[in-house]
Amino acid sequence: MDNLETHAHNVVEFVRAHEVWAAPIVFALAFCESLAFISLLVPAWAALVGIGVLISSGSLNFWPVWVAGDVVGKLLAWMWR
């Protein structure tokens, strides 16, 4: 596996093992992905897709992750501009 896949796999496995950290991790990834130059340094899309797979399989609750990632993360990134 290359570096991006390894990073995404490690993040998804951590979220699978520690579900309480899912919302803060999605918040941080969405926040970094929303900023222009930070998104080049933090390849978050693969980890976000992997966490989405955990949500669709029923391993994670959708609403806290959605609020943390979409609403709060992108709102703060928009305000930072």
PyMOL Python script that loads the backbone (N, CA, C, O; Angstrom):
from pymol import cmd

cmd.read_pdbstr("""\
ATOM      1  N   MET A   1       0.841  -1.191   0.000  1.00  0.00           N
ATOM      2  CA  MET A   1       0.000   0.000   0.000  1.00  0.00           C
ATOM      3  C   MET A   1       0.877   1.242   0.000  1.00  0.00           C
ATOM      4  O   MET A   1       1.958   1.268   0.588  1.00  0.00           O
ATOM      5  N   ASP A   2       0.392   2.243  -0.660  1.00  0.00           N
ATOM      6  CA  ASP A   2       1.150   3.490  -0.656  1.00  0.00           C
ATOM      7  C   ASP A   2       0.816   4.306   0.584  1.00  0.00           C
ATOM      8  O   ASP A   2       0.003   3.889   1.409  1.00  0.00           O
ATOM      9  N   ASN A   3       1.431   5.442   0.710  1.00  0.00           N
ATOM     10  CA  ASN A   3       1.318   6.256   1.918  1.00  0.00           C
ATOM     11  C   ASN A   3      -0.108   6.738   2.174  1.00  0.00           C
ATOM     12  O   ASN A   3      -0.568   6.723   3.315  1.00  0.00           O
ATOM     13  N   LEU A   4      -0.812   7.166   1.126  1.00  0.00           N
ATOM     14  CA  LEU A   4      -2.184   7.645   1.289  1.00  0.00           C
ATOM     15  C   LEU A   4      -3.107   6.535   1.774  1.00  0.00           C
ATOM     16  O   LEU A   4      -3.922   6.746   2.671  1.00  0.00           O
ATOM     17  N   GLU A   5      -2.978   5.367   1.186  1.00  0.00           N
ATOM     18  CA  GLU A   5      -3.814   4.246   1.605  1.00  0.00           C
ATOM     19  C   GLU A   5      -3.508   3.823   3.031  1.00  0.00           C
ATOM     20  O   GLU A   5      -4.416   3.495   3.794  1.00  0.00           O
ATOM     21  N   THR A   6      -2.246   3.829   3.388  1.00  0.00           N
ATOM     22  CA  THR A   6      -1.858   3.467   4.756  1.00  0.00           C
ATOM     23  C   THR A   6      -2.420   4.467   5.762  1.00  0.00           C
ATOM     24  O   THR A   6      -2.940   4.078   6.808  1.00  0.00           O
ATOM     25  N   HIS A   7      -2.314   5.744   5.445  1.00  0.00           N
ATOM     26  CA  HIS A   7      -2.834   6.794   6.321  1.00  0.00           C
ATOM     27  C   HIS A   7      -4.351   6.637   6.485  1.00  0.00           C
ATOM     28  O   HIS A   7      -4.859   6.654   7.606  1.00  0.00           O
ATOM     29  N   ALA A   8      -5.061   6.486   5.384  1.00  0.00           N
ATOM     30  CA  ALA A   8      -6.518   6.350   5.441  1.00  0.00           C
ATOM     31  C   ALA A   8      -6.915   5.088   6.196  1.00  0.00           C
ATOM     32  O   ALA A   8      -7.853   5.111   6.993  1.00  0.00           O
ATOM     33  N   HIS A   9      -6.214   3.997   5.953  1.00  0.00           N
ATOM     34  CA  HIS A   9      -6.521   2.739   6.637  1.00  0.00           C
ATOM     35  C   HIS A   9      -6.324   2.882   8.147  1.00  0.00           C
ATOM     36  O   HIS A   9      -7.148   2.409   8.930  1.00  0.00           O
ATOM     37  N   ASN A  10      -5.239   3.530   8.554  1.00  0.00           N
ATOM     38  CA  ASN A  10      -4.988   3.724   9.981  1.00  0.00           C
ATOM     39  C   ASN A  10      -6.055   4.592  10.635  1.00  0.00           C
ATOM     40  O   ASN A  10      -6.485   4.305  11.752  1.00  0.00           O
ATOM     41  N   VAL A  11      -6.483   5.638   9.961  1.00  0.00           N
ATOM     42  CA  VAL A  11      -7.526   6.511  10.504  1.00  0.00           C
ATOM     43  C   VAL A  11      -8.843   5.755  10.635  1.00  0.00           C
ATOM     44  O   VAL A  11      -9.515   5.843  11.663  1.00  0.00           O
ATOM     45  N   VAL A  12      -9.207   5.021   9.604  1.00  0.00           N
ATOM     46  CA  VAL A  12     -10.472   4.279   9.638  1.00  0.00           C
ATOM     47  C   VAL A  12     -10.440   3.195  10.710  1.00  0.00           C
ATOM     48  O   VAL A  12     -11.432   2.996  11.411  1.00  0.00           O
ATOM     49  N   GLU A  13      -9.337   2.504  10.846  1.00  0.00           N
ATOM     50  CA  GLU A  13      -9.228   1.479  11.895  1.00  0.00           C
ATOM     51  C   GLU A  13      -9.286   2.101  13.286  1.00  0.00           C
ATOM     52  O   GLU A  13      -9.873   1.519  14.199  1.00  0.00           O
ATOM     53  N   PHE A  14      -8.685   3.276  13.458  1.00  0.00           N
ATOM     54  CA  PHE A  14      -8.769   3.959  14.752  1.00  0.00           C
ATOM     55  C   PHE A  14     -10.211   4.336  15.060  1.00  0.00           C
ATOM     56  O   PHE A  14     -10.673   4.161  16.188  1.00  0.00           O
ATOM     57  N   VAL A  15     -10.926   4.857  14.058  1.00  0.00           N
ATOM     58  CA  VAL A  15     -12.326   5.238  14.268  1.00  0.00           C
ATOM     59  C   VAL A  15     -13.175   4.008  14.554  1.00  0.00           C
ATOM     60  O   VAL A  15     -14.093   4.060  15.372  1.00  0.00           O
ATOM     61  N   ARG A  16     -12.873   2.904  13.885  1.00  0.00           N
ATOM     62  CA  ARG A  16     -13.621   1.666  14.142  1.00  0.00           C
ATOM     63  C   ARG A  16     -13.419   1.195  15.581  1.00  0.00           C
ATOM     64  O   ARG A  16     -14.362   0.733  16.222  1.00  0.00           O
ATOM     65  N   ALA A  17     -12.203   1.310  16.082  1.00  0.00           N
ATOM     66  CA  ALA A  17     -11.895   0.858  17.439  1.00  0.00           C
ATOM     67  C   ALA A  17     -12.359   1.842  18.503  1.00  0.00           C
ATOM     68  O   ALA A  17     -12.709   1.439  19.613  1.00  0.00           O
ATOM     69  N   HIS A  18     -12.366   3.134  18.172  1.00  0.00           N
ATOM     70  CA  HIS A  18     -12.712   4.178  19.140  1.00  0.00           C
ATOM     71  C   HIS A  18     -13.812   5.050  18.542  1.00  0.00           C
ATOM     72  O   HIS A  18     -13.539   6.136  18.032  1.00  0.00           O
ATOM     73  N   GLU A  19     -15.037   4.580  18.604  1.00  0.00           N
ATOM     74  CA  GLU A  19     -16.160   5.274  17.965  1.00  0.00           C
ATOM     75  C   GLU A  19     -16.426   6.647  18.555  1.00  0.00           C
ATOM     76  O   GLU A  19     -16.990   7.506  17.878  1.00  0.00           O
ATOM     77  N   VAL A  20     -16.039   6.868  19.784  1.00  0.00           N
ATOM     78  CA  VAL A  20     -16.247   8.166  20.426  1.00  0.00           C
ATOM     79  C   VAL A  20     -15.457   9.259  19.705  1.00  0.00           C
ATOM     80  O   VAL A  20     -15.863  10.421  19.699  1.00  0.00           O
ATOM     81  N   TRP A  21     -14.349   8.890  19.108  1.00  0.00           N
ATOM     82  CA  TRP A  21     -13.491   9.851  18.411  1.00  0.00           C
ATOM     83  C   TRP A  21     -13.911  10.091  16.973  1.00  0.00           C
ATOM     84  O   TRP A  21     -13.260  10.870  16.277  1.00  0.00           O
ATOM     85  N   ALA A  22     -14.963   9.460  16.504  1.00  0.00           N
ATOM     86  CA  ALA A  22     -15.374   9.599  15.097  1.00  0.00           C
ATOM     87  C   ALA A  22     -15.728  11.040  14.760  1.00  0.00           C
ATOM     88  O   ALA A  22     -15.241  11.572  13.762  1.00  0.00           O
ATOM     89  N   ALA A  23     -16.558  11.678  15.563  1.00  0.00           N
ATOM     90  CA  ALA A  23     -16.985  13.049  15.263  1.00  0.00           C
ATOM     91  C   ALA A  23     -15.818  14.038  15.298  1.00  0.00           C
ATOM     92  O   ALA A  23     -15.700  14.832  14.364  1.00  0.00           O
ATOM     93  N   PRO A  24     -14.941  14.042  16.321  1.00  0.00           N
ATOM     94  CA  PRO A  24     -13.817  14.975  16.282  1.00  0.00           C
ATOM     95  C   PRO A  24     -12.853  14.722  15.118  1.00  0.00           C
ATOM     96  O   PRO A  24     -12.300  15.668  14.556  1.00  0.00           O
ATOM     97  N   ILE A  25     -12.653  13.471  14.759  1.00  0.00           N
ATOM     98  CA  ILE A  25     -11.757  13.169  13.640  1.00  0.00           C
ATOM     99  C   ILE A  25     -12.366  13.633  12.328  1.00  0.00           C
ATOM    100  O   ILE A  25     -11.666  14.206  11.492  1.00  0.00           O
ATOM    101  N   VAL A  26     -13.654  13.397  12.133  1.00  0.00           N
ATOM    102  CA  VAL A  26     -14.315  13.859  10.912  1.00  0.00           C
ATOM    103  C   VAL A  26     -14.319  15.384  10.870  1.00  0.00           C
ATOM    104  O   VAL A  26     -14.146  15.973   9.803  1.00  0.00           O
ATOM    105  N   PHE A  27     -14.512  16.027  12.014  1.00  0.00           N
ATOM    106  CA  PHE A  27     -14.438  17.488  12.072  1.00  0.00           C
ATOM    107  C   PHE A  27     -13.066  17.974  11.600  1.00  0.00           C
ATOM    108  O   PHE A  27     -12.978  18.864  10.755  1.00  0.00           O
ATOM    109  N   ALA A  28     -12.003  17.391  12.144  1.00  0.00           N
ATOM    110  CA  ALA A  28     -10.652  17.826  11.787  1.00  0.00           C
ATOM    111  C   ALA A  28     -10.359  17.567  10.312  1.00  0.00           C
ATOM    112  O   ALA A  28      -9.766  18.410   9.640  1.00  0.00           O
ATOM    113  N   LEU A  29     -10.769  16.410   9.808  1.00  0.00           N
ATOM    114  CA  LEU A  29     -10.525  16.087   8.401  1.00  0.00           C
ATOM    115  C   LEU A  29     -11.316  17.002   7.470  1.00  0.00           C
ATOM    116  O   LEU A  29     -10.783  17.479   6.468  1.00  0.00           O
ATOM    117  N   ALA A  30     -12.581  17.249   7.794  1.00  0.00           N
ATOM    118  CA  ALA A  30     -13.402  18.126   6.950  1.00  0.00           C
ATOM    119  C   ALA A  30     -12.887  19.560   7.001  1.00  0.00           C
ATOM    120  O   ALA A  30     -12.901  20.265   5.992  1.00  0.00           O
ATOM    121  N   PHE A  31     -12.437  19.987   8.171  1.00  0.00           N
ATOM    122  CA  PHE A  31     -11.887  21.332   8.307  1.00  0.00           C
ATOM    123  C   PHE A  31     -10.635  21.484   7.450  1.00  0.00           C
ATOM    124  O   PHE A  31     -10.489  22.467   6.724  1.00  0.00           O
ATOM    125  N   CYS A  32      -9.737  20.513   7.536  1.00  0.00           N
ATOM    126  CA  CYS A  32      -8.508  20.569   6.737  1.00  0.00           C
ATOM    127  C   CYS A  32      -8.798  20.467   5.248  1.00  0.00           C
ATOM    128  O   CYS A  32      -8.134  21.121   4.443  1.00  0.00           O
ATOM    129  N   GLU A  33      -9.766  19.666   4.876  1.00  0.00           N
ATOM    130  CA  GLU A  33     -10.108  19.486   3.469  1.00  0.00           C
ATOM    131  C   GLU A  33     -10.776  20.732   2.887  1.00  0.00           C
ATOM    132  O   GLU A  33     -10.738  20.940   1.674  1.00  0.00           O
ATOM    133  N   SER A  34     -11.378  21.549   3.720  1.00  0.00           N
ATOM    134  CA  SER A  34     -12.073  22.739   3.250  1.00  0.00           C
ATOM    135  C   SER A  34     -11.143  23.925   3.006  1.00  0.00           C
ATOM    136  O   SER A  34     -11.536  24.889   2.349  1.00  0.00           O
ATOM    137  N   LEU A  35      -9.944  23.869   3.513  1.00  0.00           N
ATOM    138  CA  LEU A  35      -8.989  24.959   3.328  1.00  0.00           C
ATOM    139  C   LEU A  35      -8.098  24.663   2.120  1.00  0.00           C
ATOM    140  O   LEU A  35      -7.647  23.534   1.928  1.00  0.00           O
ATOM    141  N   ALA A  36      -7.860  25.677   1.328  1.00  0.00           N
ATOM    142  CA  ALA A  36      -7.226  25.491   0.024  1.00  0.00           C
ATOM    143  C   ALA A  36      -5.857  24.809   0.101  1.00  0.00           C
ATOM    144  O   ALA A  36      -5.676  23.750  -0.501  1.00  0.00           O
ATOM    145  N   PHE A  37      -4.914  25.368   0.803  1.00  0.00           N
ATOM    146  CA  PHE A  37      -3.569  24.811   0.786  1.00  0.00           C
ATOM    147  C   PHE A  37      -3.385  23.692   1.804  1.00  0.00           C
ATOM    148  O   PHE A  37      -2.540  22.816   1.619  1.00  0.00           O
ATOM    149  N   ILE A  38      -4.159  23.715   2.861  1.00  0.00           N
ATOM    150  CA  ILE A  38      -4.077  22.644   3.862  1.00  0.00           C
ATOM    151  C   ILE A  38      -4.558  21.324   3.257  1.00  0.00           C
ATOM    152  O   ILE A  38      -4.040  20.260   3.595  1.00  0.00           O
ATOM    153  N   SER A  39      -5.540  21.392   2.370  1.00  0.00           N
ATOM    154  CA  SER A  39      -6.066  20.162   1.766  1.00  0.00           C
ATOM    155  C   SER A  39      -5.021  19.464   0.892  1.00  0.00           C
ATOM    156  O   SER A  39      -5.130  18.263   0.646  1.00  0.00           O
ATOM    157  N   LEU A  40      -4.025  20.189   0.429  1.00  0.00           N
ATOM    158  CA  LEU A  40      -2.941  19.556  -0.315  1.00  0.00           C
ATOM    159  C   LEU A  40      -1.999  18.785   0.601  1.00  0.00           C
ATOM    160  O   LEU A  40      -1.380  17.807   0.183  1.00  0.00           O
ATOM    161  N   LEU A  41      -1.892  19.228   1.848  1.00  0.00           N
ATOM    162  CA  LEU A  41      -0.993  18.582   2.802  1.00  0.00           C
ATOM    163  C   LEU A  41      -1.653  17.446   3.568  1.00  0.00           C
ATOM    164  O   LEU A  41      -0.976  16.503   3.975  1.00  0.00           O
ATOM    165  N   VAL A  42      -2.971  17.522   3.770  1.00  0.00           N
ATOM    166  CA  VAL A  42      -3.709  16.510   4.524  1.00  0.00           C
ATOM    167  C   VAL A  42      -4.668  15.814   3.565  1.00  0.00           C
ATOM    168  O   VAL A  42      -5.746  16.342   3.289  1.00  0.00           O
ATOM    169  N   PRO A  43      -4.308  14.663   3.062  1.00  0.00           N
ATOM    170  CA  PRO A  43      -5.193  13.953   2.126  1.00  0.00           C
ATOM    171  C   PRO A  43      -6.328  13.258   2.879  1.00  0.00           C
ATOM    172  O   PRO A  43      -6.229  12.080   3.223  1.00  0.00           O
ATOM    173  N   ALA A  44      -7.384  13.989   3.125  1.00  0.00           N
ATOM    174  CA  ALA A  44      -8.443  13.501   4.002  1.00  0.00           C
ATOM    175  C   ALA A  44      -9.542  12.740   3.275  1.00  0.00           C
ATOM    176  O   ALA A  44     -10.304  12.018   3.918  1.00  0.00           O
ATOM    177  N   TRP A  45      -9.651  12.874   1.961  1.00  0.00           N
ATOM    178  CA  TRP A  45     -10.808  12.314   1.258  1.00  0.00           C
ATOM    179  C   TRP A  45     -10.890  10.805   1.404  1.00  0.00           C
ATOM    180  O   TRP A  45     -11.991  10.274   1.550  1.00  0.00           O
ATOM    181  N   ALA A  46      -9.781  10.098   1.372  1.00  0.00           N
ATOM    182  CA  ALA A  46      -9.822   8.632   1.471  1.00  0.00           C
ATOM    183  C   ALA A  46     -10.297   8.201   2.859  1.00  0.00           C
ATOM    184  O   ALA A  46     -11.072   7.253   2.983  1.00  0.00           O
ATOM    185  N   ALA A  47      -9.839   8.887   3.893  1.00  0.00           N
ATOM    186  CA  ALA A  47     -10.277   8.557   5.253  1.00  0.00           C
ATOM    187  C   ALA A  47     -11.755   8.888   5.438  1.00  0.00           C
ATOM    188  O   ALA A  47     -12.476   8.142   6.099  1.00  0.00           O
ATOM    189  N   LEU A  48     -12.214  10.002   4.858  1.00  0.00           N
ATOM    190  CA  LEU A  48     -13.629  10.362   4.964  1.00  0.00           C
ATOM    191  C   LEU A  48     -14.515   9.348   4.246  1.00  0.00           C
ATOM    192  O   LEU A  48     -15.599   9.018   4.727  1.00  0.00           O
ATOM    193  N   VAL A  49     -14.064   8.860   3.112  1.00  0.00           N
ATOM    194  CA  VAL A  49     -14.832   7.821   2.405  1.00  0.00           C
ATOM    195  C   VAL A  49     -14.863   6.539   3.230  1.00  0.00           C
ATOM    196  O   VAL A  49     -15.905   5.889   3.319  1.00  0.00           O
ATOM    197  N   GLY A  50     -13.739   6.168   3.833  1.00  0.00           N
ATOM    198  CA  GLY A  50     -13.699   4.976   4.685  1.00  0.00           C
ATOM    199  C   GLY A  50     -14.604   5.100   5.896  1.00  0.00           C
ATOM    200  O   GLY A  50     -15.257   4.131   6.284  1.00  0.00           O
ATOM    201  N   ILE A  51     -14.650   6.282   6.499  1.00  0.00           N
ATOM    202  CA  ILE A  51     -15.545   6.503   7.636  1.00  0.00           C
ATOM    203  C   ILE A  51     -16.994   6.466   7.160  1.00  0.00           C
ATOM    204  O   ILE A  51     -17.874   6.011   7.891  1.00  0.00           O
ATOM    205  N   GLY A  52     -17.249   6.942   5.943  1.00  0.00           N
ATOM    206  CA  GLY A  52     -18.591   6.830   5.371  1.00  0.00           C
ATOM    207  C   GLY A  52     -19.018   5.389   5.185  1.00  0.00           C
ATOM    208  O   GLY A  52     -20.194   5.061   5.348  1.00  0.00           O
ATOM    209  N   VAL A  53     -18.084   4.537   4.850  1.00  0.00           N
ATOM    210  CA  VAL A  53     -18.396   3.106   4.740  1.00  0.00           C
ATOM    211  C   VAL A  53     -18.761   2.541   6.105  1.00  0.00           C
ATOM    212  O   VAL A  53     -19.674   1.722   6.212  1.00  0.00           O
ATOM    213  N   LEU A  54     -18.058   2.969   7.147  1.00  0.00           N
ATOM    214  CA  LEU A  54     -18.419   2.524   8.504  1.00  0.00           C
ATOM    215  C   LEU A  54     -19.823   2.984   8.880  1.00  0.00           C
ATOM    216  O   LEU A  54     -20.570   2.249   9.526  1.00  0.00           O
ATOM    217  N   ILE A  55     -20.178   4.200   8.475  1.00  0.00           N
ATOM    218  CA  ILE A  55     -21.524   4.706   8.760  1.00  0.00           C
ATOM    219  C   ILE A  55     -22.561   3.881   8.009  1.00  0.00           C
ATOM    220  O   ILE A  55     -23.587   3.513   8.581  1.00  0.00           O
ATOM    221  N   SER A  56     -22.311   3.586   6.741  1.00  0.00           N
ATOM    222  CA  SER A  56     -23.293   2.843   5.952  1.00  0.00           C
ATOM    223  C   SER A  56     -23.432   1.400   6.409  1.00  0.00           C
ATOM    224  O   SER A  56     -24.479   0.784   6.209  1.00  0.00           O
ATOM    225  N   SER A  57     -22.386   0.856   7.021  1.00  0.00           N
ATOM    226  CA  SER A  57     -22.486  -0.511   7.524  1.00  0.00           C
ATOM    227  C   SER A  57     -23.173  -0.578   8.884  1.00  0.00           C
ATOM    228  O   SER A  57     -23.454  -1.667   9.385  1.00  0.00           O
ATOM    229  N   GLY A  58     -23.444   0.576   9.481  1.00  0.00           N
ATOM    230  CA  GLY A  58     -24.132   0.616  10.768  1.00  0.00           C
ATOM    231  C   GLY A  58     -23.199   0.618  11.959  1.00  0.00           C
ATOM    232  O   GLY A  58     -23.658   0.533  13.098  1.00  0.00           O
ATOM    233  N   SER A  59     -21.894   0.714  11.725  1.00  0.00           N
ATOM    234  CA  SER A  59     -20.937   0.715  12.827  1.00  0.00           C
ATOM    235  C   SER A  59     -20.891   2.048  13.560  1.00  0.00           C
ATOM    236  O   SER A  59     -20.543   2.100  14.739  1.00  0.00           O
ATOM    237  N   LEU A  60     -21.241   3.126  12.863  1.00  0.00           N
ATOM    238  CA  LEU A  60     -21.221   4.464  13.458  1.00  0.00           C
ATOM    239  C   LEU A  60     -22.584   5.123  13.300  1.00  0.00           C
ATOM    240  O   LEU A  60     -23.324   4.834  12.361  1.00  0.00           O
ATOM    241  N   ASN A  61     -22.900   6.011  14.229  1.00  0.00           N
ATOM    242  CA  ASN A  61     -24.124   6.782  14.147  1.00  0.00           C
ATOM    243  C   ASN A  61     -23.914   7.943  13.173  1.00  0.00           C
ATOM    244  O   ASN A  61     -22.902   8.639  13.246  1.00  0.00           O
ATOM    245  N   PHE A  62     -24.847   8.148  12.282  1.00  0.00           N
ATOM    246  CA  PHE A  62     -24.722   9.135  11.223  1.00  0.00           C
ATOM    247  C   PHE A  62     -24.746  10.569  11.734  1.00  0.00           C
ATOM    248  O   PHE A  62     -23.901  11.372  11.339  1.00  0.00           O
ATOM    249  N   TRP A  63     -25.695  10.910  12.605  1.00  0.00           N
ATOM    250  CA  TRP A  63     -25.947  12.307  12.949  1.00  0.00           C
ATOM    251  C   TRP A  63     -24.795  13.020  13.633  1.00  0.00           C
ATOM    252  O   TRP A  63     -24.471  14.132  13.216  1.00  0.00           O
ATOM    253  N   PRO A  64     -24.145  12.461  14.660  1.00  0.00           N
ATOM    254  CA  PRO A  64     -23.024  13.204  15.259  1.00  0.00           C
ATOM    255  C   PRO A  64     -21.871  13.416  14.281  1.00  0.00           C
ATOM    256  O   PRO A  64     -21.224  14.463  14.291  1.00  0.00           O
ATOM    257  N   VAL A  65     -21.623  12.428  13.448  1.00  0.00           N
ATOM    258  CA  VAL A  65     -20.538  12.548  12.476  1.00  0.00           C
ATOM    259  C   VAL A  65     -20.894  13.588  11.419  1.00  0.00           C
ATOM    260  O   VAL A  65     -20.033  14.365  11.006  1.00  0.00           O
ATOM    261  N   TRP A  66     -22.121  13.613  10.987  1.00  0.00           N
ATOM    262  CA  TRP A  66     -22.553  14.586   9.983  1.00  0.00           C
ATOM    263  C   TRP A  66     -22.475  16.014  10.533  1.00  0.00           C
ATOM    264  O   TRP A  66     -21.984  16.919   9.858  1.00  0.00           O
ATOM    265  N   VAL A  67     -22.960  16.205  11.756  1.00  0.00           N
ATOM    266  CA  VAL A  67     -22.924  17.544  12.356  1.00  0.00           C
ATOM    267  C   VAL A  67     -21.477  18.005  12.520  1.00  0.00           C
ATOM    268  O   VAL A  67     -21.154  19.150  12.206  1.00  0.00           O
ATOM    269  N   ALA A  68     -20.612  17.128  13.006  1.00  0.00           N
ATOM    270  CA  ALA A  68     -19.209  17.513  13.222  1.00  0.00           C
ATOM    271  C   ALA A  68     -18.502  17.792  11.912  1.00  0.00           C
ATOM    272  O   ALA A  68     -17.777  18.781  11.798  1.00  0.00           O
ATOM    273  N   GLY A  69     -18.698  16.951  10.936  1.00  0.00           N
ATOM    274  CA  GLY A  69     -17.959  17.091   9.696  1.00  0.00           C
ATOM    275  C   GLY A  69     -18.507  18.127   8.754  1.00  0.00           C
ATOM    276  O   GLY A  69     -17.762  18.975   8.262  1.00  0.00           O
ATOM    277  N   ASP A  70     -19.771  18.077   8.500  1.00  0.00           N
ATOM    278  CA  ASP A  70     -20.331  18.949   7.485  1.00  0.00           C
ATOM    279  C   ASP A  70     -20.673  20.320   8.029  1.00  0.00           C
ATOM    280  O   ASP A  70     -20.225  21.335   7.496  1.00  0.00           O
ATOM    281  N   VAL A  71     -21.445  20.352   9.061  1.00  0.00           N
ATOM    282  CA  VAL A  71     -21.936  21.629   9.560  1.00  0.00           C
ATOM    283  C   VAL A  71     -20.829  22.420  10.246  1.00  0.00           C
ATOM    284  O   VAL A  71     -20.525  23.542   9.842  1.00  0.00           O
ATOM    285  N   VAL A  72     -20.232  21.848  11.273  1.00  0.00           N
ATOM    286  CA  VAL A  72     -19.255  22.591  12.071  1.00  0.00           C
ATOM    287  C   VAL A  72     -17.936  22.763  11.323  1.00  0.00           C
ATOM    288  O   VAL A  72     -17.389  23.866  11.282  1.00  0.00           O
ATOM    289  N   GLY A  73     -17.425  21.698  10.739  1.00  0.00           N
ATOM    290  CA  GLY A  73     -16.134  21.772  10.057  1.00  0.00           C
ATOM    291  C   GLY A  73     -16.133  22.735   8.895  1.00  0.00           C
ATOM    292  O   GLY A  73     -15.229  23.563   8.779  1.00  0.00           O
ATOM    293  N   LYS A  74     -17.112  22.647   8.045  1.00  0.00           N
ATOM    294  CA  LYS A  74     -17.146  23.526   6.880  1.00  0.00           C
ATOM    295  C   LYS A  74     -17.563  24.947   7.240  1.00  0.00           C
ATOM    296  O   LYS A  74     -17.127  25.900   6.594  1.00  0.00           O
ATOM    297  N   LEU A  75     -18.398  25.101   8.259  1.00  0.00           N
ATOM    298  CA  LEU A  75     -18.768  26.440   8.703  1.00  0.00           C
ATOM    299  C   LEU A  75     -17.553  27.185   9.248  1.00  0.00           C
ATOM    300  O   LEU A  75     -17.336  28.349   8.913  1.00  0.00           O
ATOM    301  N   LEU A  76     -16.770  26.525  10.077  1.00  0.00           N
ATOM    302  CA  LEU A  76     -15.573  27.173  10.609  1.00  0.00           C
ATOM    303  C   LEU A  76     -14.553  27.459   9.515  1.00  0.00           C
ATOM    304  O   LEU A  76     -13.911  28.510   9.528  1.00  0.00           O
ATOM    305  N   ALA A  77     -14.400  26.548   8.580  1.00  0.00           N
ATOM    306  CA  ALA A  77     -13.480  26.800   7.468  1.00  0.00           C
ATOM    307  C   ALA A  77     -13.954  27.971   6.619  1.00  0.00           C
ATOM    308  O   ALA A  77     -13.141  28.763   6.142  1.00  0.00           O
ATOM    309  N   TRP A  78     -15.260  28.085   6.429  1.00  0.00           N
ATOM    310  CA  TRP A  78     -15.802  29.212   5.661  1.00  0.00           C
ATOM    311  C   TRP A  78     -15.585  30.523   6.408  1.00  0.00           C
ATOM    312  O   TRP A  78     -15.269  31.538   5.789  1.00  0.00           O
ATOM    313  N   MET A  79     -15.751  30.516   7.728  1.00  0.00           N
ATOM    314  CA  MET A  79     -15.559  31.727   8.522  1.00  0.00           C
ATOM    315  C   MET A  79     -14.089  32.132   8.566  1.00  0.00           C
ATOM    316  O   MET A  79     -13.787  33.317   8.709  1.00  0.00           O
ATOM    317  N   TRP A  80     -13.173  31.180   8.448  1.00  0.00           N
ATOM    318  CA  TRP A  80     -11.755  31.452   8.519  1.00  0.00           C
ATOM    319  C   TRP A  80     -11.262  32.189   7.282  1.00  0.00           C
ATOM    320  O   TRP A  80     -10.245  32.879   7.354  1.00  0.00           O
ATOM    321  N   ARG A  81     -11.938  32.068   6.170  1.00  0.00           N
ATOM    322  CA  ARG A  81     -11.498  32.670   4.905  1.00  0.00           C
ATOM    323  C   ARG A  81     -11.306  34.134   5.003  1.00  0.00           C
ATOM    324  O   ARG A  81     -10.938  34.776   4.020  1.00  0.00           O
TER     325      ARG A  81
END
""", "prot")
cmd.dss("prot")
cmd.show_as("cartoon", "prot")
cmd.util.cbc("prot")
cmd.orient("prot")
